[in-house]
Amino acid sequence: MNYQETTDYLLNIPKFTGKHTVEDTRAFYKLILPDTSKMKIIHVAGTNGKGSVCAYLRSVLRAMGYTVGIFTSPHLVKINERIKYEDCEITDDEMVTYFEKVKAYLIPGEYHPSFFEYFFFMAMLYFADKKPDYIILETGLGGKLDATNVIDDPVVNIITRIGYDHMAYLGNTLESIAGEKAGILRAGVPVVYDALVEEAAGVIEARAKELDCPSYPLTKADFSLKGVHNKNIDFCYVSRYYSSVRLTLGTGALYQIENASLALKAAEVLFDKSELTEDIIRKAVKETYWKARMDEVLPGVFVDGAHNEDGIRAFIESVSANSGEGKRRLIFGVVKDKEYDKMVEDIVRSRLFESIDVVTIDNPRTVVAAELAELFKKAGYEGIGVYDSVKEAYKDAESRKEDGDVIYIAGSLYLAGEIFDYLGL
């Protein structure tokens, strides 16, 4: 098979396979990778910030001289984005090679991996050959029942901020969602977790005690904002090694303070002071880049992957902190499995945007623009622009943009991917 045939096959997997038990997935994993004892795996779960925490931790590890493999989801533009070694995505040829390696183990009529499982298996075979010093795995959904949870003992588990998302699968309370995420914990393995949401933190801490896991909660006392300037953020992180360290984020995304701090706390669990120097910490935090997080893709054009209620609130906070004198214009689109009515209400309540355009995302689960427009009207915002695509909305917003104006694009990672694709980024 060639690359196009490979990607077509992968993208069509949902049509002929369903969800498997963790036991079935683990059995197949052990078949293709019977010995993973030499792999140093960092497992990351949570609601918001997983990809960012993975990115900051990867930067720290690389600044220390370690090689790193990273598995994340979803992709924005190209499917290869999900598997990286160092700073490079898996190549098209390697995609075909590792697709075929997994396929060689399949028996017609028996276990067939789902789309996510197939990609996970490809990633692990790829990393087995590349032999990175560390592998960072981001869960796909939840934790306890996620395909990535078939791994043997990781070196550390990380749980990012817990919020409301995927409630149909994870439950309708913060406690139940946290319980699913805490399913990645292993007996005796350290866990670093975001403790800013008390209801979730209590569940994670209780599970850690049950499994005798050394636990390291991130609290409000661990970091503080010092200033926002020139689209950068200065903050202090309270390090176990260096007391309070003043750091600079190369982004205007306030929520990345929390994510960077969580990654640093995990690094302090893994390494002692002699390896994790202040210079390494400063360099890693400053140089980390993760697409679609208050990402200025063109002058005055920002793309943010906020895709649930907590994410939108964090996005709004960052927009407010970085606002100048010009008009703020929002292009917004969502998919159906989110509490998008609450996202709309938060946006209207913020009173930050002089114009709002809603779009229909090119995705089967999209909420059509006309429905979104009605929700904005119901929330008290008149004059909504309605567009069939982000391309149309962006072209119109760009034509109306004056000096000092800023265009923001948010609401879905699928929407972010579409604008990146349209702009050729």
Stockholm file with secondary structure:
# STOCKHOLM 1.0

chainA/1-425         MNYQETTDYLLNIPKFTGKHTVEDTRAFYKLILPDTSKMKIIHVAGTNGKGSVCAYLRSVLRAMGYTVGIFTSPHLVKINERIKYEDCEITDDEMVTYFEKVKAYLIPGEYHPSFFEYFFFMAMLYFADKKPDYIILETGLGGKLDATNVIDDPVVNIITRIGYDHMAYLGNTLESIAGEKAGILRAGVPVVYDALVEEAAGVIEARAKELDCPSYPLTKADFSLKGVHNKNIDFCYVSRYYSSVRLTLGTGALYQIENASLALKAAEVLFDKSELTEDIIRKAVKETYWKARMDEVLPGVFVDGAHNEDGIRAFIESVSANSGEGKRRLIFGVVKDKEYDKMVEDIVRSRLFESIDVVTIDNPRTVVAAELAELFKKAGYEGIGVYDSVKEAYKDAESRKEDGDVIYIAGSLYLAGEIFDYLGL
#=GR chainA/1-425 SS CCHHHHHHHHHHGGGTCCCCCHHHHHHHHHHHCSCCTTCCEEEEECSBSHHHHHHHHHHHHHHTTCCEEEECCCCSSCGGGGEEETTEECCHHHHHHHHHHHHTTCCTTSCCCCHHHHHHHHHHHHHHHHCCSEEEEECSSCSTTSGGGGSCCCSEEEECBCCSCCHHHHCSSHHHHHHHHGGGCCTTCCEEEECSSHHHHHHHHHHHHHTTCCEEEECGGGEEEEEEETTEEEEEEEETTTEEEEEEESSSCTHHHHHHHHHHHHHHHHSCTTTSCHHHHHHHHHHCCCTTSSEEEETTEEECCCCSHHHHHHHHHHHHHHCCSSCEEEEECCBTTSCHHHHHHHHHHHTCCSEEEEECCSSTTBCCHHHHHHHHHHTTCCCCEEESSHHHHHHHHHHHCCTTCEEEEESCHHHHHHHHHHHTC
#=GC SS_cons         CCHHHHHHHHHHGGGTCCCCCHHHHHHHHHHHCSCCTTCCEEEEECSBSHHHHHHHHHHHHHHTTCCEEEECCCCSSCGGGGEEETTEECCHHHHHHHHHHHHTTCCTTSCCCCHHHHHHHHHHHHHHHHCCSEEEEECSSCSTTSGGGGSCCCSEEEECBCCSCCHHHHCSSHHHHHHHHGGGCCTTCCEEEECSSHHHHHHHHHHHHHTTCCEEEECGGGEEEEEEETTEEEEEEEETTTEEEEEEESSSCTHHHHHHHHHHHHHHHHSCTTTSCHHHHHHHHHHCCCTTSSEEEETTEEECCCCSHHHHHHHHHHHHHHCCSSCEEEEECCBTTSCHHHHHHHHHHHTCCSEEEEECCSSTTBCCHHHHHHHHHHTTCCCCEEESSHHHHHHHHHHHCCTTCEEEEESCHHHHHHHHHHHTC
//
